[in-house]
Amino acid sequence: MAALGWKRLNDTPDYELYPPSIYANDDDGRVSPPGDHHELIHGQDVSSVGSSRRKPSRPSLGKPTKKRTFHLLHLSTVAISLICLVLAITAVADESASWRLGVNNRQLIVLGFLLSIMNICLGSVAPTLYLLLEARFGSSTLQNYNGILRNQFFSPKLSFVWRLVIGLATALPLGLSVAYKTFTGGSSAQTVDVAALIGNASYYGMFAPPGLQLLGEKTGVSIFSNATLPYAVASAPPNGSELPLPTAAQTYGYNVILLHNESAAVLDIPQPSYISAVQTLLAGGESWNISAPVFATVATFNHSSTRDPDAYASYFDDVCSAAEESSGAYTHMSMMNDWSVVLLNHPSPGDQSLQYIGLTPDPGIEHMPSCSDFFPYAKAYDVTRQACQGTWTITRGGIELVEGSCDGTMLPVDRQEVILHNSLFLGVWYMSSLVEFLGPFATARNESEWSGPSMAIGVAAMVWSKITVLNSPISQDESFRASKELARLTAEEAGLVYAVNDTAKYIRPTLRKSGLLYLLLAIQPALVIIILGWMAVLRSTPLDRGFGLVSILSGVDRDSLDSLAGAGLSGELSRSVKLVIRPTYEDAKGLVKYYVAPASSTAAVQNEGLTPRMIYH
């Protein structure tokens, strides 16, 4: 055989290499190349070119092994997937963990990170199963193996089934990353130490909410309207049809409770500085739920007119006669529609615990109805201070009473003094507000069952708002000392402000605790377990997790590679080519042989199985 000819070109590291069959001899006996037949090999050792048919002269680098049912990597993958699943479910289901993660989207970030790890685990075992399925049940084409190993569903000549499987596997993590973010709308709560967070104890009392303390000239009208407006809106008839009365205690706004259709309470609220301190702690969407035993101003319908009509009528006459001679105790305002609102109470300063209110025929703008004219329309309400329970929600935007109740427990007499001995002059300040609040029940809603509840709420809110602007520790003036009964009491003793051992829950928006979400999180770990189960079923198939370019080159039959000529750079073939896998036993050792054959040159491939516990080279 003629020797290879090569020549260094112009003192560069490039050589011209020529096939022996076309070499020609120079006159001096050296091999010289023909003019146009050559290819360049840059900087390579060409001393062994042309020796492909010789036995290897270098030591073998391959590592023989026997096929295991499961590799340590596979078991580690299952363990990591399950750990990530447990952590992901804990991040949602555990109240404390989800609450701590519910800041700045940390819960979404953690779940996204854990889903990514689970996807990596799935991606580390899925291709091995795909290869086993292709070798056992598929057409065993080189293009299918290539597409599976490269995880490209656009790989040339890849079968439709694998194109679909790889496409779905690629889309799965994308779909999961979108799907879990749709479970918004949940919340997680944690009980917190109020004193530690806001820096002082919790105080409640007769306060206006933040922002309303300095409005007006201490008339109380602004906070009366602010407190009663949510009730007025909620009880208004939609489309002209009256709503049914609530069957249980119903809250409105930040401190109004309709206890039943004859009684209403206006609760004391947290100190404004307390509310503001909480609001500064809150991020968007966060809230506090605080529950506390508090005092309330309660108005309840007086049934004396039916229980003892004579005594009721006599007492009414006495009160009305005394009020007619006093300024602001017996007041009337025309609604300019033949009806008017009338308010009657004891002269101020004095006992304000009984309020008569009613809608009467209008005697005229400049005329007061006589006591006898008002008597048939008068509704009597007892006003007291009672012990109640309230639960509020505080957000960055405000405070709302969400639950409340009163059991009828009266406060001690000292804490009734702000009602029993005070100068409120309610009729001077509240008539226009009462016209707007109660006026519809004289005309359009004159048959509404909401009339009684509205009067109860109006009376309770009127007394509460006036005491709040006059006697609250924030706005207290000299009128607080107007009577000797009040003069002997501090604000705490009078029940105007008091420390409360309240319970606060810090609520943060989180993902919903949904079984469907947990199922979604479990998809990838479940697939990993299923894949390992199938790998155990297909353990005799002559492929393992190390299958790839090295294993094919190690065991390929050189003579079968001729059909691949022309794909050295493109890596593409004009038609499908089968890869036949044949485990054999030669020279006292197991071998895995690979044969390349055009798809049309052989029938459907049935690759042979491995011999258990045999070491293959």
C-alpha positions as CSV (number, residue, x, y, z in Angstrom):
1,M,0.0,0.0,0.0
2,A,1.3,3.4,-0.9
3,A,2.1,5.7,2.0
4,L,0.2,8.8,2.8
5,G,1.6,12.0,1.3
6,W,1.5,15.3,3.1
7,K,3.3,18.6,2.7
8,R,3.5,21.6,4.9
9,L,2.3,24.8,3.3
10,N,4.4,28.0,3.4
11,D,5.7,27.5,6.9
12,T,2.1,27.5,8.4
13,P,0.5,24.8,10.5
14,D,-1.6,23.7,7.5
15,Y,-1.0,20.4,5.7
16,E,-2.2,19.0,2.4
17,L,-3.4,15.4,2.7
18,Y,-4.0,13.1,-0.2
19,P,-5.7,9.7,-0.5
20,P,-3.1,7.0,-1.4
21,S,-5.0,5.8,-4.5
22,I,-4.4,9.1,-6.3
23,Y,-0.8,9.7,-5.2
24,A,1.9,10.0,-7.9
25,N,5.7,9.6,-7.4
26,D,8.1,12.4,-8.2
27,D,11.3,11.6,-10.0
28,D,13.2,11.5,-6.8
29,G,10.8,8.8,-5.4
30,R,8.8,11.0,-3.1
31,V,5.1,11.0,-3.0
32,S,3.6,14.2,-4.5
33,P,0.0,15.2,-4.7
34,P,-2.0,15.7,-7.9
35,G,-3.0,19.3,-8.7
36,D,-6.6,19.6,-7.6
37,H,-7.4,16.7,-5.2
38,H,-6.7,17.7,-1.6
39,E,-8.2,18.8,1.7
40,L,-6.7,20.8,4.6
41,I,-6.3,19.6,8.2
42,H,-5.3,22.5,10.3
43,G,-2.7,21.8,13.0
44,Q,-3.7,18.1,13.4
45,D,-1.6,15.0,13.9
46,V,-2.2,13.0,10.7
47,S,0.2,10.2,11.4
48,S,-2.6,7.8,12.0
49,V,-4.9,8.8,9.1
50,G,-5.8,5.8,7.0
51,S,-5.4,3.3,9.9
52,S,-9.1,3.0,10.7
53,R,-9.1,-0.7,10.0
54,R,-6.3,-1.5,12.4
55,K,-6.9,-2.6,15.9
56,P,-6.6,0.3,18.4
57,S,-3.1,0.9,19.6
58,R,-4.3,3.1,22.5
59,P,-5.8,1.9,25.8
60,S,-9.6,1.8,26.1
61,L,-11.1,4.7,28.0
62,G,-14.7,3.3,28.3
63,K,-16.0,2.2,31.7
64,P,-17.8,-1.2,31.6
65,T,-20.8,-1.5,33.8
66,K,-23.9,-3.6,34.5
67,K,-27.3,-2.0,34.2
68,R,-29.0,-1.1,37.4
69,T,-32.7,-0.8,37.9
70,F,-32.2,2.5,39.6
71,H,-29.2,4.8,39.8
72,L,-28.4,6.9,42.7
73,L,-29.2,9.9,40.6
74,H,-32.7,8.6,40.0
75,L,-33.4,8.0,43.7
76,S,-32.0,11.4,44.5
77,T,-34.2,13.0,41.9
78,V,-37.3,11.4,43.5
79,A,-36.2,12.5,47.0
80,I,-35.5,16.1,45.9
81,S,-38.9,16.3,44.0
82,L,-40.8,15.1,47.0
83,I,-38.9,17.4,49.4
84,C,-39.7,20.3,47.0
85,L,-43.4,19.3,47.0
86,V,-43.6,19.2,50.7
87,L,-41.9,22.6,51.0
88,A,-44.3,24.0,48.3
89,I,-47.4,22.7,50.0
90,T,-46.1,24.0,53.4
91,A,-45.5,27.4,51.9
92,V,-49.3,27.5,51.0
93,A,-51.0,25.4,53.6
94,D,-49.2,26.3,56.8
95,E,-50.7,29.5,58.2
96,S,-47.4,30.7,59.8
97,A,-45.2,29.9,56.8
98,S,-47.6,31.4,54.2
99,W,-48.0,34.5,56.4
100,R,-44.3,35.1,56.6
101,L,-43.9,34.6,52.9
102,G,-46.8,36.9,52.0
103,V,-44.6,39.9,51.8
104,N,-43.4,41.4,48.5
105,N,-44.6,38.3,46.5
106,R,-42.2,36.1,48.4
107,Q,-44.6,33.2,48.3
108,L,-44.9,33.4,44.5
109,I,-41.1,33.5,44.3
110,V,-40.6,30.5,46.5
111,L,-43.2,28.4,44.7
112,G,-41.7,29.4,41.3
113,F,-38.2,28.4,42.6
114,L,-39.4,25.0,43.9
115,L,-41.4,24.3,40.7
116,S,-38.2,25.0,38.7
117,I,-36.3,22.5,40.8
118,M,-39.0,19.9,40.3
119,N,-38.9,20.6,36.6
120,I,-35.1,20.0,36.6
121,C,-35.7,16.7,38.4
122,L,-38.3,15.7,35.9
123,G,-36.0,16.7,33.0
124,S,-33.2,14.6,34.3
125,V,-35.2,11.3,34.2
126,A,-37.7,11.8,31.4
127,P,-35.3,11.5,28.4
128,T,-34.0,8.2,29.7
129,L,-37.6,6.8,29.7
130,Y,-38.2,8.2,26.2
131,L,-35.0,6.4,25.0
132,L,-36.1,3.2,26.6
133,L,-39.6,3.4,25.0
134,E,-38.1,4.2,21.6
135,A,-35.8,1.3,21.8
136,R,-38.5,-1.2,23.1
137,F,-41.6,-0.1,21.3
138,G,-40.6,2.6,18.8
139,S,-39.1,2.6,15.3
140,S,-35.6,3.0,16.8
141,T,-34.5,5.6,14.3
142,L,-31.3,7.7,14.7
143,Q,-33.4,10.9,14.2
144,N,-35.7,10.0,17.1
145,Y,-32.8,9.3,19.4
146,N,-31.2,12.5,18.3
147,G,-34.3,14.6,18.9
148,I,-34.9,13.0,22.3
149,L,-31.3,13.5,23.5
150,R,-31.3,17.2,22.3
151,N,-34.8,17.7,23.6
152,Q,-35.9,19.5,20.4
153,F,-39.3,18.9,19.1
154,F,-38.3,20.7,15.8
155,S,-35.5,18.2,15.2
156,P,-35.5,16.9,11.6
157,K,-37.2,13.6,10.8
158,L,-38.5,13.3,14.4
159,S,-41.6,11.2,14.6
160,F,-44.9,12.9,15.3
161,V,-45.4,11.1,18.6
162,W,-42.0,12.3,20.0
163,R,-42.5,15.7,18.6
164,L,-45.8,15.8,20.6
165,V,-44.3,14.3,23.7
166,I,-41.3,16.7,23.8
167,G,-43.5,19.6,23.0
168,L,-45.9,18.8,25.9
169,A,-42.9,18.3,28.2
170,T,-41.6,21.7,27.2
171,A,-44.9,23.3,27.7
172,L,-45.6,21.7,31.1
173,P,-43.4,23.9,33.2
174,L,-44.6,27.0,31.4
175,G,-48.2,26.0,32.0
176,L,-47.5,25.3,35.7
177,S,-45.7,28.6,36.2
178,V,-48.8,30.4,34.9
179,A,-51.4,28.2,36.6
180,Y,-50.2,28.5,40.2
181,K,-50.3,32.3,40.0
182,T,-54.1,32.1,39.3
183,F,-54.8,30.9,42.9
184,T,-54.8,34.5,44.3
185,G,-57.4,35.8,46.7
186,G,-56.4,33.8,49.7
187,S,-55.1,35.2,53.0
188,S,-53.0,34.1,56.0
189,A,-53.3,35.5,59.5
190,Q,-50.9,35.6,62.5
191,T,-51.7,36.8,66.0
192,V,-49.4,39.6,66.9
193,D,-48.3,41.5,70.0
194,V,-50.0,44.9,69.7
195,A,-47.8,46.7,72.3
196,A,-44.6,45.4,70.6
197,L,-45.6,46.6,67.2
198,I,-47.1,50.0,67.9
199,G,-45.1,50.8,71.0
200,N,-47.9,51.3,73.6
201,A,-51.0,49.7,75.1
202,S,-54.3,49.6,73.3
203,Y,-56.7,52.4,74.2
204,Y,-60.4,52.6,73.2
205,G,-63.0,55.2,73.8
206,M,-65.4,57.8,72.4
207,F,-63.3,58.9,69.5
208,A,-63.9,60.0,65.9
209,P,-62.0,58.1,63.3
210,P,-58.6,59.5,62.1
211,G,-59.0,62.6,60.0
212,L,-62.4,63.7,61.6
213,Q,-61.3,64.9,65.0
214,L,-60.9,68.6,64.1
215,L,-63.8,69.0,61.7
216,G,-66.6,71.5,62.5
217,E,-67.2,73.5,65.6
218,K,-67.8,70.6,67.9
219,T,-71.4,70.2,66.8
220,G,-71.0,66.4,66.1
221,V,-72.9,66.6,62.9
222,S,-70.0,65.6,60.6
223,I,-69.2,62.4,62.6
224,F,-72.9,61.7,62.9
225,S,-73.2,61.7,59.1
226,N,-70.0,59.8,58.7
227,A,-71.1,57.0,61.1
228,T,-74.7,56.7,59.8
229,L,-74.0,56.9,56.0
230,P,-73.0,53.3,55.5
231,Y,-76.3,52.2,57.1
232,A,-78.3,54.6,55.1
233,V,-76.8,53.3,51.9
234,A,-77.1,49.6,52.8
235,S,-80.8,50.0,53.9
236,A,-81.9,52.1,50.9
237,P,-84.4,50.2,48.7
238,P,-82.8,49.2,45.4
239,N,-85.2,49.7,42.5
240,G,-87.9,50.8,44.9
241,S,-88.2,47.4,46.7
242,E,-87.6,47.3,50.4
243,L,-84.9,44.9,51.6
244,P,-85.7,42.4,54.4
245,L,-84.5,43.3,57.9
246,P,-81.4,41.4,59.0
247,T,-82.1,38.4,61.2
248,A,-79.0,38.8,63.3
249,A,-76.9,41.7,64.5
250,Q,-75.6,43.6,61.5
251,T,-72.7,46.0,61.4
252,Y,-72.4,49.2,59.3
253,G,-69.4,51.5,58.8
254,Y,-66.8,51.7,61.6
255,N,-68.9,51.5,64.7
256,V,-72.7,51.1,64.1
257,I,-74.5,47.8,65.0
258,L,-78.2,47.2,64.4
259,L,-78.8,44.7,67.2
260,H,-82.4,44.0,66.2
261,N,-85.2,46.0,64.8
262,E,-85.8,48.0,68.0
263,S,-82.2,48.5,69.2
264,A,-79.0,49.9,67.9
265,A,-75.5,50.5,69.3
266,V,-72.7,52.8,68.4
267,L,-69.4,51.3,69.6
268,D,-66.4,53.1,71.0
269,I,-63.4,52.6,68.7
270,P,-59.6,52.4,69.0
271,Q,-57.7,55.5,69.7
272,P,-56.9,57.4,66.4
273,S,-53.2,57.3,67.1
274,Y,-53.5,53.5,67.5
275,I,-55.3,53.2,64.1
276,S,-52.7,55.4,62.4
277,A,-49.8,53.5,63.9
278,V,-51.3,50.2,62.5
279,Q,-51.9,51.7,59.1
280,T,-48.2,52.7,58.8
281,L,-47.2,49.1,59.3
282,L,-49.5,47.8,56.5
283,A,-48.4,47.1,53.0
284,G,-50.9,47.0,50.1
285,G,-53.6,44.4,50.6
286,E,-52.6,43.8,54.2
287,S,-55.0,44.3,57.1
288,W,-55.4,43.9,60.9
289,N,-58.4,42.2,62.5
290,I,-58.7,43.4,66.1
291,S,-61.2,42.1,68.6
292,A,-61.9,43.8,71.9
293,P,-64.5,44.2,74.7
294,V,-65.6,47.8,74.5
295,F,-68.3,50.2,75.7
296,A,-71.1,51.4,73.4
297,T,-73.9,53.9,73.4
298,V,-77.1,51.9,72.9
299,A,-80.6,53.2,72.0
300,T,-83.5,50.8,72.6
301,F,-87.2,51.3,72.0
302,N,-89.1,52.0,75.2
303,H,-92.3,49.9,75.4
304,S,-93.9,51.9,78.3
305,S,-96.6,53.2,76.0
306,T,-98.0,49.7,75.7
307,R,-97.1,48.3,79.1
308,D,-98.5,51.2,81.2
309,P,-100.2,53.7,78.9
310,D,-101.4,56.0,81.7
311,A,-98.0,56.3,83.4
312,Y,-96.4,56.8,80.0
313,A,-98.8,59.6,79.0
314,S,-98.4,61.3,82.4
315,Y,-94.6,61.2,82.2
316,F,-94.6,62.4,78.6
317,D,-96.7,65.4,79.5
318,D,-94.3,66.3,82.3
319,V,-91.2,66.0,80.0
320,C,-92.9,67.9,77.1
321,S,-94.1,70.7,79.4
322,A,-90.6,71.2,80.9
323,A,-89.1,71.1,77.4
324,E,-91.4,73.8,76.0
325,E,-90.1,76.2,78.6
326,S,-86.4,75.3,77.8
327,S,-84.2,76.2,74.9
328,G,-83.4,73.3,72.5
329,A,-85.2,70.5,74.4
330,Y,-88.3,70.5,72.2
331,T,-87.5,71.1,68.6
332,H,-89.3,70.8,65.3
333,M,-88.2,71.1,61.6
334,S,-90.5,71.3,58.7
335,M,-89.6,69.1,55.7
336,M,-91.7,71.4,53.4
337,N,-93.9,68.5,52.3
338,D,-96.6,68.6,55.0
339,W,-94.4,66.6,57.4
340,S,-91.9,67.5,60.0
341,V,-89.4,65.9,62.3
342,V,-89.8,66.5,66.1
343,L,-87.3,65.8,68.8
344,L,-88.0,65.9,72.6
345,N,-85.7,65.4,75.6
346,H,-84.9,66.8,79.0
347,P,-83.5,70.3,79.1
348,S,-79.7,70.6,79.1
349,P,-77.8,70.3,81.2
350,G,-79.7,67.2,82.4
351,D,-80.6,63.7,81.8
352,Q,-80.4,62.7,78.1
353,S,-81.1,59.0,78.6
354,L,-84.7,59.3,77.2
355,Q,-85.3,60.7,73.7
356,Y,-88.6,61.1,72.0
357,I,-88.5,61.3,68.3
358,G,-91.2,61.2,65.6
359,L,-92.5,62.2,62.2
360,T,-95.6,64.4,62.6
361,P,-97.9,66.4,60.3
362,D,-96.3,69.8,59.8
363,P,-98.1,72.6,61.7
364,G,-96.1,75.1,59.7
365,I,-92.5,76.5,59.6
366,E,-93.1,79.0,62.3
367,H,-95.3,76.8,64.6
368,M,-94.4,74.1,67.0
369,P,-96.7,71.1,67.3
370,S,-98.4,71.0,70.7
371,C,-97.5,68.2,73.1
372,S,-100.8,66.6,72.5
373,D,-100.3,66.7,68.7
374,F,-96.9,65.2,69.0
375,F,-97.9,62.5,71.5
376,P,-99.5,60.0,69.0
377,Y,-96.4,60.1,66.8
378,A,-93.7,60.1,69.5
379,K,-91.3,57.1,69.7
380,A,-89.4,56.8,73.0
381,Y,-85.9,55.4,73.1
382,D,-83.8,54.7,76.2
383,V,-80.1,55.6,75.7
384,T,-77.5,53.9,77.9
385,R,-73.9,52.9,78.0
386,Q,-73.4,49.1,77.8
387,A,-70.6,46.5,77.5
388,C,-70.3,45.1,74.0
389,Q,-67.8,43.2,71.8
390,G,-66.4,44.4,68.5
391,T,-64.2,43.2,65.7
392,W,-62.6,45.7,63.3
393,T,-60.7,45.4,60.1
394,I,-58.0,48.1,59.7
395,T,-56.5,48.6,56.3
396,R,-54.4,51.4,54.8
397,G,-57.6,53.0,53.6
398,G,-59.6,53.0,56.9
399,I,-61.3,51.1,59.6
400,E,-64.5,49.0,59.4
401,L,-66.5,47.2,62.0
402,V,-67.0,43.6,60.7
403,E,-68.6,41.9,63.7
404,G,-70.2,43.1,67.0
405,S,-72.6,42.2,69.7
406,C,-74.1,43.5,73.0
407,D,-75.6,41.3,75.7
408,G,-77.4,44.1,77.5
409,T,-74.9,44.5,80.4
410,M,-75.2,48.0,81.8
411,L,-72.1,49.9,82.8
412,P,-71.7,51.2,86.3
413,V,-73.4,54.5,87.1
414,D,-70.2,56.5,86.9
415,R,-69.9,55.5,83.3
416,Q,-73.5,56.5,82.6
417,E,-72.8,60.1,83.8
418,V,-71.9,61.4,80.3
419,I,-75.6,60.7,79.4
420,L,-77.3,61.3,82.7
421,H,-75.7,64.7,83.4
422,N,-74.6,66.5,80.3
423,S,-75.3,69.6,78.2
424,L,-75.9,68.2,74.7
425,F,-78.6,70.5,73.2
426,L,-79.3,67.9,70.5
427,G,-82.2,69.7,69.0
428,V,-80.1,72.8,68.3
429,W,-77.6,70.9,66.1
430,Y,-79.1,67.7,64.6
431,M,-82.5,68.6,63.2
432,S,-81.4,69.0,59.6
433,S,-79.4,65.7,59.8
434,L,-82.5,63.9,61.2
435,V,-84.6,65.3,58.3
436,E,-82.3,63.9,55.8
437,F,-81.8,60.6,57.6
438,L,-85.5,60.0,58.6
439,G,-87.4,62.1,56.2
440,P,-88.2,59.4,53.6
441,F,-90.1,57.4,56.2
442,A,-92.7,60.1,56.3
443,T,-93.4,59.9,52.5
444,A,-92.0,57.4,50.0
445,R,-91.1,54.8,52.7
446,N,-93.9,55.4,55.1
447,E,-94.8,51.7,55.3
448,S,-91.2,50.5,55.5
449,E,-90.2,48.2,58.4
450,W,-86.8,50.0,58.4
451,S,-88.3,53.0,60.1
452,G,-87.9,51.8,63.7
453,P,-84.3,50.6,63.1
454,S,-83.4,53.9,61.5
455,M,-84.8,55.9,64.5
456,A,-82.8,53.7,66.9
457,I,-79.6,54.2,64.9
458,G,-80.3,57.9,64.5
459,V,-80.8,58.4,68.3
460,A,-77.8,56.4,69.3
461,A,-75.5,58.0,66.7
462,M,-76.8,61.5,67.7
463,V,-76.0,61.1,71.4
464,W,-72.6,59.3,70.8
465,S,-71.4,61.9,68.3
466,K,-72.3,64.9,70.5
467,I,-70.6,63.4,73.6
468,T,-67.6,62.5,71.5
469,V,-67.0,66.0,70.3
470,L,-67.7,67.5,73.7
471,N,-66.2,65.1,76.1
472,S,-63.6,62.9,74.3
473,P,-60.1,63.3,75.8
474,I,-59.0,64.5,72.4
475,S,-61.5,67.3,72.2
476,Q,-62.6,67.8,75.8
477,D,-63.5,71.3,76.8
478,E,-64.9,73.1,79.8
479,S,-68.4,71.6,79.3
480,F,-67.0,68.3,80.6
481,R,-66.9,70.0,84.0
482,A,-70.3,71.7,83.6
483,S,-71.9,69.4,86.2
484,K,-70.7,68.3,89.6
485,E,-71.3,64.7,88.7
486,L,-68.9,64.9,85.8
487,A,-66.5,67.2,87.6
488,R,-65.6,64.5,90.1
489,L,-64.7,61.9,87.4
490,T,-61.6,61.5,85.2
491,A,-62.0,60.5,81.6
492,E,-61.1,57.0,82.4
493,E,-63.6,56.8,85.3
494,A,-66.3,58.2,83.1
495,G,-65.6,55.5,80.5
496,L,-64.6,58.0,77.8
497,V,-61.2,56.3,77.3
498,Y,-59.9,53.0,78.7
499,A,-57.1,50.4,78.2
500,V,-58.2,47.2,76.5
501,N,-56.5,43.8,76.2
502,D,-57.5,43.3,72.6
503,T,-56.5,40.5,70.2
504,A,-54.9,41.5,66.9
505,K,-54.5,39.3,63.8
506,Y,-52.2,40.5,61.1
507,I,-53.6,39.4,57.8
508,R,-51.6,39.2,54.5
509,P,-52.8,38.3,51.0
510,T,-51.5,34.9,50.0
511,L,-52.4,32.1,47.6
512,R,-55.6,30.3,48.3
513,K,-55.3,27.1,50.2
514,S,-56.8,24.9,47.5
515,G,-56.7,21.2,46.9
516,L,-56.5,21.9,43.2
517,L,-53.3,24.0,43.8
518,Y,-51.7,21.1,45.8
519,L,-52.6,18.8,43.0
520,L,-51.0,21.1,40.5
521,L,-47.8,21.3,42.6
522,A,-47.7,17.5,42.7
523,I,-47.8,16.9,39.0
524,Q,-44.1,16.9,38.4
525,P,-43.1,14.7,41.4
526,A,-45.8,12.3,40.4
527,L,-44.5,12.1,36.9
528,V,-41.0,11.4,38.2
529,I,-42.3,8.5,40.3
530,I,-44.2,7.1,37.3
531,I,-41.2,7.5,35.0
532,L,-39.0,5.5,37.5
533,G,-41.7,2.8,37.6
534,W,-41.6,2.4,33.9
535,M,-37.8,2.4,33.9
536,A,-38.0,-0.5,36.2
537,V,-40.4,-2.3,33.9
538,L,-38.1,-1.7,30.9
539,R,-34.8,-2.5,32.8
540,S,-33.9,-5.2,30.3
541,T,-33.9,-2.7,27.3
542,P,-30.3,-2.3,26.1
543,L,-30.1,1.4,27.0
544,D,-29.1,3.2,30.2
545,R,-28.9,6.8,31.4
546,G,-25.5,7.2,29.8
547,F,-26.8,6.5,26.3
548,G,-25.5,9.1,23.9
549,L,-22.8,10.0,21.4
550,V,-20.0,8.3,23.4
551,S,-21.9,5.0,23.8
552,I,-22.9,4.9,20.2
553,L,-19.3,5.6,18.9
554,S,-18.0,3.0,21.3
555,G,-20.2,0.2,20.1
556,V,-21.1,1.2,16.5
557,D,-20.3,-1.1,13.6
558,R,-17.9,1.0,11.5
559,D,-19.0,-0.7,8.2
560,S,-22.6,0.5,8.8
561,L,-21.7,4.2,8.9
562,D,-21.3,4.6,5.1
563,S,-25.0,5.5,4.8
564,L,-24.4,8.6,7.0
565,A,-21.8,10.1,4.5
566,G,-22.5,13.7,3.7
567,A,-24.0,14.7,7.1
568,G,-20.6,15.7,8.7
569,L,-21.5,19.4,9.0
570,S,-25.3,19.5,8.6
571,G,-26.1,16.6,10.9
572,E,-29.2,16.0,8.7
573,L,-30.2,12.9,6.7
574,S,-32.4,12.8,3.7
575,R,-34.5,10.0,5.2
576,S,-34.9,8.1,8.5
577,V,-32.2,5.8,9.5
578,K,-32.6,3.0,12.0
579,L,-30.2,2.3,14.9
580,V,-30.3,-1.4,15.7
581,I,-29.0,-2.3,19.2
582,R,-27.6,-5.8,19.7
583,P,-26.2,-7.0,23.0
584,T,-23.7,-9.7,22.4
585,Y,-21.2,-11.8,24.3
586,E,-17.7,-12.0,22.8
587,D,-14.3,-12.8,24.1
588,A,-15.7,-13.6,27.6
589,K,-17.3,-10.1,27.9
590,G,-20.6,-8.5,27.2
591,L,-20.8,-6.0,24.4
592,V,-23.5,-3.6,23.1
593,K,-23.3,-3.3,19.4
594,Y,-25.0,-0.6,17.3
595,Y,-25.8,-0.9,13.6
596,V,-26.9,1.9,11.4
597,A,-29.3,0.9,8.5
598,P,-31.7,2.9,6.2
599,A,-35.2,2.6,7.4
600,S,-36.3,0.9,4.2
601,S,-33.6,-1.8,4.4
602,T,-35.0,-3.6,7.3
603,A,-38.3,-4.5,8.9
604,A,-39.5,-3.1,12.2
605,V,-36.7,-3.3,14.7
606,Q,-36.9,-5.5,17.7
607,N,-33.9,-4.6,19.9
608,E,-32.8,-7.5,22.1
609,G,-32.7,-7.3,25.9
610,L,-29.8,-7.3,28.3
611,T,-28.7,-10.2,30.4
612,P,-29.3,-9.4,34.0
613,R,-26.2,-8.7,36.2
614,M,-23.9,-8.9,33.2
615,I,-21.2,-6.3,32.8
616,Y,-21.3,-4.7,29.4
617,H,-18.5,-2.9,27.6
